[in-house]
């Protein structure tokens, strides 16, 4: 993914999104539907302009590339995101405290924190800190 | 106005407000000093913590985070040469001083200059915003619609390197802003069967997603190698003689920062480069610049901090955010049930003036807190990513959940964050999305009112010269940043802009 030619692809996605939203807005009555229709149409025109600029005027499929920070960077982001999604998905099933504690411990381990006792010290302390701030001080209900 | 100032002065001295200033500024310095993290992310994460606070301490804590974060950026720039875009000029002489064993002095000059710049910006905020708001009070629906369009014109300055891309993202923001029940007809739009979207998207998860998640993921990407922390030896604060020598630099750079801060198409990066250039050109010994000239630190730091308040003038007076940080301030005002814009001065003058007076205190707090953070907290730049990253992400998760106690909001934050991250990778500035999200409902409501007043006749605008001028300015705003960017790139090698 280091140098994916994707500027035009984003424009294409935006064009598809605007077409879909325009169609949805067409089903709305005049009044509440007027503004979304106008904006979706404008978005479509602008996306088309972007597409044309990239494909036709700038010589083929040249464009802004995926700015990767280095080898392995994209993979790191993917597993951080993936693991965070698993964590969010587990909050409703397991308790917040347990899922967050596990999230901290596994992430710290995967990001290279050593030795193990340090993780066992920091992970519960971090959960406790968040719990005190949000549950005790801000009265956020985690149940 | 003077009654408001007197009231603000009294209220700001209350214990909880002073505490909010100190804690907010300290947190800002810490976040700003961490390489890879920015005050904008700090503001986004602080937002859910202000849920349970009264408006004044909430706004003061955010002000502290913003101003403290701006100074904090100088710490990593000077000590380990890891600057954010605005602090690139500071690095030239700051890091040179560090290499000469004068890191303590460089940090002291940066803190002093930040304080002076911050005081200047507080002055402008206090004395320029109320008259502008008073003028805007006379606006009717056509003018407010035109004002929203003018605000959308700012998209170009938040759009990264392509206005076209900024406009596409702004359209997306406008459409997301229409999700939920239409305020006039109660017709539900774009909810796709999600009951949670009946009232539209919650603002805080979207803000955290747009501003914090991409930064967290960028932070995850960066391989920050082992850095050697320099020793801080000797006096930090400038001596009286040094203050005298730097006074002209600070005044000159303060004025540059204020002008650029108020101008909606410019920001701290431009202020920083221009002030550095002006100082170098004004110097009798320009060859010292880049070798550790104190003016090379004092100039950009004063200008960047002077920008902060200038940037908030339009935000408070007209409800138009000129930057990502200002958009987060608007978010905070909404969270507190306050309507940003001219009516804020009529209905909640006490809150506004206390916040403005608080800006003076925040600026003054930067000096001691910045020096303490520099001395004791220089280790911050060494904080392990393995601890910070999961903590910040977990904070973003619970922060998104806190407002509505709904996991749906957490998913909204995550998905918005991923979209913003990918869009940023392709140079689509996500700040334009938030700006449109804020201004869209304002534009739609006032367009509908205008059309009712005009019986659907567009020629009605001819009778409203202010509205026409604002719409013309919006058009001008679309091209101005591209011209400024071209000028800056031609003139300053290494200029990367805000993108």
Interface residues (C-beta under 8 A of the other chain):
Chain A: X6 X7 X10 X11 X14 X17 X18 X21 X24 X25 X28 X29 X31 X32 X33 X35 X36 X39 X40 X42 X43 X46 X47 X49 X50 X53 X63 X64 X66 X67 X68 X69 X70 X73 X74 X76 X77 X80 X81 X84 X85 X87 X88 X91 X92 X96 X100 X103 X104 X107 X108 X111 X112 X113 X122 X126 X130 X133 X134 X137 X138 X139 X140 X141
Chain B: X48 X49 X51 X52 X164 X165 X167 X168 X171 X172 X174 X175 X178 X182 X184 X185 X187 X189 X190 X217 X218 X220 X221 X222 X223 X384 X385 X386 X387 X389 X390 X391 X393 X394 X395 X397 X398 X401 X402 X405 X407 X410 X411 X414 X418 X421 X422 X423 X425 X426 X427 X428 X440 X444 X447
